[in-house]
Amino acid sequence: MAVVSKLNNLVDLAREKSSERRRALLREVTDLFFEETPARNSAVSNKFDEVLSSLAVQSAQEAREELAERFADSPMAPPGLVLQLARDAIEVAAPILSRSVVLSDEDLVSIAETGGQTHLKAISRRSEVSERLSDTIVRRGNDETVASLIGNEGAKLSREAFETVTERAETSPALQGPLVERGDTPNDLIADLMLAVGNHLRDRIMERFDSVDPKVLEQAMEASRTRLAARVADDQAVAEAEKFVSAMAVRKRLDGGLLARLLREREMVKFNVAFAELTGVDYITAKRAIEQDCIDPLALICRAADFDKALFVTLAVLRNTSDASAFRDAKELGTLYDSITPNDAARAMRFWRMRRDMAA
């Protein structure tokens, strides 16, 4: 038991009051551990755990940071010490949380349930993250933390977690890129994002869909349409709006002027039905295009429907009447519209009209 004897001799020096001496002692004990690493759960291992944990508590943060870095990659690191360091300040905890295999899933979930965003983000970067742990991070994490998790291909996500993140991504650009780029994001949830993302990510989605079997893609688009339709509250209002739009069509008054009037008067259900009818998309697509912060979907749909630029700019400005700067952006909106090629618009509409056909 030479190791224990040497360890006891070092512990006797722990009565030193000097923080520098205590830090040196911590290094000596750590060096001894790595020189003669004991078997897991042995008496010697437990003794090291006891001594190192005690010394760490008495040491300055800088010394604990050094200790955490040394033990982060050791599969034989003392479990009590590792857990203690994992609950420390993030400067200490980060390497342990992101790399240590000594922490159990139970340990990590416990820390994720109580830790702050920095601790959650460190956990999200682990080479493997279980579904249970991912669920906790998705529930408690802010968008930046969740984006880190989604961007980690070693993280396993449940269907429920994917759905939660996708719904958040509709209004969070930070989550859109990681979801679109992630290989196992379900196709139907990717379809949900087509009306929320900018042109670059929409191109990535369409590239992905080009390689999907047509029947599988149809099923995905139908699942997306059904899910989003379930979030439309007032079916009766839609039915009434459809009667109104049919009447306007019979009177040959279903045109751009009607769209502008309905949007100006905030008759949103009627506008959405009329816009869908004039452009050949389904109601949900029309509704989301006008409500999204991103202007690209509205521009693509209007271009595919061959709306003139003035009508598009009018709709783009009127969709948010509380934004005084929108009128100043009219020229920029027109430039955006001119930059969209008929091919770009037709390619996007292929998928949106697929949703309409699924509804029919």
C-alpha positions in Angstrom: 0.0 0.0 0.0 2.9 2.3 -0.8 0.5 4.6 -2.8 -1.8 5.1 0.2 1.2 5.8 2.5 2.5 8.4 0.1 -1.0 9.8 -0.2 -1.3 10.1 3.6 2.0 11.9 3.8 0.8 14.4 1.3 -2.5 14.8 3.1 -0.6 15.7 6.2 0.7 18.7 4.4 -2.8 19.9 3.7 -2.7 21.8 7.0 -0.7 24.4 5.1 -2.5 27.7 5.1 -0.9 29.1 1.9 -3.1 28.9 -1.2 0.0 28.4 -3.4 1.2 25.5 -1.3 -2.3 24.0 -1.3 -2.3 24.3 -5.1 1.1 22.7 -5.3 -0.2 19.9 -3.1 -3.3 19.4 -5.3 -0.9 19.0 -8.3 1.2 16.5 -6.4 -1.8 14.4 -5.5 -3.1 14.6 -9.1 0.3 13.6 -10.4 0.4 10.6 -8.0 -3.1 9.5 -9.3 -2.0 9.5 -12.9 1.4 7.9 -12.1 -0.3 4.9 -10.4 -3.9 5.1 -11.4 -5.9 2.8 -9.0 -8.6 0.4 -10.1 -12.1 1.8 -10.2 -14.0 1.5 -6.9 -11.0 0.2 -5.1 -10.0 1.4 -1.6 -7.1 3.4 -3.1 -9.4 5.0 -5.7 -11.9 6.0 -2.9 -9.1 7.5 -0.9 -8.0 9.6 -3.9 -11.6 10.7 -4.4 -11.8 11.8 -0.8 -8.5 13.6 -0.7 -8.9 15.3 -4.1 -12.5 16.4 -3.4 -11.4 17.9 -0.1 -8.4 19.7 -1.5 -10.5 21.0 -4.5 -13.0 22.6 -2.1 -10.2 24.5 -0.4 -8.5 25.6 -3.6 -8.9 28.7 -5.7 -11.0 28.6 -8.8 -7.9 28.7 -11.1 -6.6 25.6 -9.4 -10.0 23.9 -9.9 -10.0 24.8 -13.5 -6.6 23.1 -13.9 -7.8 20.1 -12.1 -11.0 19.8 -14.2 -9.0 20.0 -17.4 -6.7 17.2 -16.3 -9.5 14.8 -15.3 -11.9 15.6 -18.1 -10.6 12.9 -20.4 -9.8 10.3 -17.8 -12.2 7.3 -17.7 -10.8 6.4 -14.3 -11.2 9.8 -12.8 -12.7 9.7 -9.2 -16.5 10.0 -9.6 -17.1 12.1 -6.5 -14.5 14.7 -7.6 -15.9 14.7 -11.2 -19.4 15.3 -10.0 -18.2 18.1 -7.7 -16.3 19.8 -10.5 -19.3 19.4 -12.9 -21.5 21.4 -10.5 -18.8 24.2 -10.1 -18.6 27.5 -11.9 -18.8 27.0 -15.7 -15.1 27.8 -16.1 -14.4 24.7 -14.0 -17.3 22.6 -15.1 -17.2 23.1 -18.9 -14.5 20.5 -19.7 -16.0 17.9 -17.4 -19.6 18.5 -18.7 -18.6 18.3 -22.3 -16.1 15.5 -22.2 -16.0 13.3 -19.1 -17.4 9.8 -19.5 -17.4 9.3 -15.8 -20.6 11.3 -15.4 -23.7 9.1 -15.7 -26.8 10.0 -17.6 -28.5 10.5 -14.2 -25.8 12.9 -13.2 -26.1 14.9 -16.4 -29.9 15.1 -16.3 -29.7 16.2 -12.7 -27.3 19.0 -13.6 -29.3 19.9 -16.7 -32.5 20.3 -14.6 -30.9 22.8 -12.2 -27.9 24.3 -14.1 -27.8 27.6 -16.0 -27.6 28.0 -19.8 -23.8 27.8 -19.8 -23.9 24.4 -18.1 -26.6 23.2 -20.5 -24.6 24.4 -23.5 -21.5 22.5 -22.3 -23.6 19.3 -21.9 -25.0 19.8 -25.4 -21.5 19.6 -26.9 -20.8 16.0 -25.6 -19.9 13.4 -28.2 -23.1 11.5 -27.2 -26.3 13.0 -25.7 -29.1 10.6 -24.8 -32.8 11.3 -25.8 -33.7 11.9 -22.2 -30.9 14.4 -21.7 -31.8 16.1 -25.0 -35.4 16.4 -23.9 -34.3 18.3 -20.8 -32.0 20.6 -22.7 -34.8 21.4 -25.2 -37.2 22.1 -22.4 -34.9 24.3 -20.4 -32.5 25.7 -22.9 -32.7 29.0 -24.7 -32.4 29.2 -28.5 -28.6 29.4 -28.5 -28.3 26.4 -26.3 -30.8 24.3 -28.2 -29.1 25.3 -31.5 -25.8 23.9 -30.1 -27.6 20.7 -29.2 -29.3 20.4 -32.7 -26.0 21.1 -34.4 -24.4 18.1 -32.5 -24.9 15.0 -34.6 -24.0 12.9 -31.6 -27.1 14.1 -29.8 -30.2 11.8 -30.1 -33.5 13.6 -30.2 -37.0 12.2 -29.7 -39.8 12.9 -32.1 -41.3 15.2 -29.4 -38.1 17.1 -29.1 -37.9 17.6 -32.9 -41.5 18.9 -33.0 -40.9 21.3 -30.1 -37.7 22.7 -31.7 -39.3 23.0 -35.1 -42.2 25.0 -33.8 -39.8 27.3 -32.0 -37.7 27.6 -35.2 -40.7 29.1 -37.0 -39.8 32.4 -35.2 -36.2 31.7 -34.3 -33.6 32.0 -37.2 -31.0 30.7 -34.7 -32.7 27.2 -34.8 -33.5 27.1 -38.5 -30.1 26.4 -39.9 -29.2 23.6 -37.5 -32.5 21.9 -38.1 -32.3 22.1 -41.8 -28.7 20.9 -41.9 -29.3 18.0 -39.5 -29.5 14.7 -41.3 -32.2 13.0 -39.1 -34.7 15.9 -38.9 -38.0 14.3 -40.0 -39.0 15.4 -43.5 -42.5 16.5 -42.5 -41.0 18.9 -39.9 -38.5 20.2 -42.5 -41.6 20.9 -44.7 -43.0 23.0 -41.8 -40.1 25.3 -42.1 -40.3 26.0 -45.8 -42.4 29.1 -45.2 -40.3 30.3 -42.3 -36.8 30.3 -43.6 -34.9 32.6 -46.0 -34.1 31.6 -49.6 -30.7 30.0 -48.8 -32.1 27.5 -46.3 -35.2 27.0 -48.5 -32.8 26.0 -51.3 -31.2 23.5 -49.0 -34.6 22.1 -48.1 -35.5 21.7 -51.8 -32.1 20.0 -52.5 -32.9 17.6 -49.7 -36.4 16.9 -51.0 -35.1 16.3 -54.6 -33.4 13.1 -53.3 -36.5 11.8 -51.4 -38.8 9.2 -52.9 -41.9 11.0 -54.3 -44.3 8.9 -52.3 -42.4 9.4 -49.1 -42.3 13.2 -49.9 -46.0 13.3 -50.4 -46.6 11.6 -47.1 -44.3 14.2 -45.4 -46.0 17.1 -47.0 -49.4 15.7 -46.0 -48.3 15.2 -42.4 -47.0 18.8 -42.4 -50.2 20.2 -43.8 -52.4 18.2 -41.4 -50.3 19.3 -38.4 -50.3 23.0 -39.3 -54.0 22.9 -40.2 -54.8 21.7 -36.7 -53.4 24.9 -35.4 -56.0 27.0 -37.3 -58.6 27.7 -34.7 -61.7 28.9 -36.4 -62.8 26.5 -39.2 -66.2 28.3 -39.4 -64.5 31.6 -40.2 -62.6 29.9 -43.0 -65.8 28.4 -44.4 -67.5 31.8 -44.4 -64.4 33.3 -46.0 -64.5 30.7 -48.8 -68.1 31.6 -49.6 -67.1 35.3 -49.7 -64.2 34.6 -52.1 -66.3 32.4 -54.3 -68.9 35.2 -54.6 -66.1 37.7 -55.5 -64.8 35.4 -58.1 -68.3 35.1 -59.7 -68.5 38.9 -59.8 -65.0 39.0 -61.3 -63.8 41.1 -58.3 -61.2 38.5 -57.0 -58.1 40.5 -57.9 -55.1 42.4 -56.4 -57.3 45.3 -55.4 -59.4 43.0 -53.2 -56.3 41.5 -51.6 -55.0 45.0 -50.7 -58.4 46.0 -49.3 -58.8 42.9 -47.2 -55.3 43.2 -45.8 -55.7 46.9 -45.1 -58.9 46.3 -43.2 -57.3 43.3 -41.4 -59.8 40.8 -42.7 -57.1 38.2 -42.4 -59.1 35.0 -42.8 -60.7 36.4 -46.0 -57.4 37.7 -47.2 -55.7 34.3 -46.7 -58.5 32.4 -48.5 -58.4 34.9 -51.4 -54.6 34.9 -51.6 -54.6 31.1 -51.6 -57.1 31.1 -54.4 -55.3 33.6 -56.6 -51.9 32.0 -56.1 -52.7 28.3 -56.2 -51.4 27.4 -52.7 -53.4 26.0 -49.7 -54.8 28.1 -47.0 -52.1 27.3 -44.4 -49.3 28.2 -46.8 -51.0 31.5 -47.6 -51.6 32.3 -43.9 -48.0 31.5 -42.9 -46.5 33.4 -45.9 -48.2 36.7 -44.8 -47.5 36.2 -41.1 -43.9 35.2 -41.2 -41.2 37.8 -40.4 -39.2 36.5 -43.4 -40.5 38.2 -46.5 -39.0 35.6 -48.9 -42.0 33.1 -49.0 -44.5 35.9 -49.8 -42.2 37.2 -52.6 -41.8 33.7 -54.1 -45.5 33.0 -54.1 -46.3 36.4 -55.6 -43.7 35.9 -58.3 -44.9 32.4 -59.2 -48.5 33.8 -59.5 -47.1 36.6 -61.8 -48.3 39.4 -59.5 -46.9 42.7 -60.6 -44.2 44.2 -58.4 -46.4 47.0 -57.1 -49.0 44.6 -55.7 -46.3 42.6 -54.0 -44.8 45.7 -52.4 -48.2 46.8 -51.3 -49.0 43.5 -49.6 -45.5 43.4 -48.0 -46.0 46.8 -46.6 -49.6 46.3 -45.5 -49.0 43.0 -43.7 -47.4 45.0 -40.8 -49.1 48.4 -40.5 -47.5 49.0 -37.1 -44.1 49.2 -38.7 -43.6 52.7 -40.0 -40.2 51.8 -41.6 -42.0 49.4 -43.9 -43.0 52.3 -46.2 -39.4 53.4 -46.4 -38.4 49.9 -47.4 -40.6 49.8 -50.5 -37.7 50.3 -52.9 -35.7 47.5 -51.2 -38.7 45.2 -51.4 -39.0 46.0 -55.1 -35.4 45.1 -55.7 -35.8 41.8 -53.8 -38.8 41.0 -56.0 -36.9 41.7 -59.2 -34.1 39.4 -58.1 -36.3 36.3 -58.0 -36.2 34.3 -61.2 -39.3 32.5 -62.5 -37.3 29.3 -62.1 -36.7 30.0 -58.3 -40.4 30.7 -57.8 -41.6 27.7 -59.8 -39.2 25.4 -57.9 -40.6 26.5 -54.5 -44.1 26.4 -55.7 -43.7 22.8 -56.7 -43.7 21.8 -53.0 -46.3 24.3 -51.8 -48.7 23.2 -54.5 -48.1 19.6 -53.4 -49.4 20.6 -50.1 -52.5 22.0 -51.8 -53.0 18.8 -53.7 -52.7 16.8 -50.5 -55.5 19.0 -49.0 -57.7 18.4 -52.0 
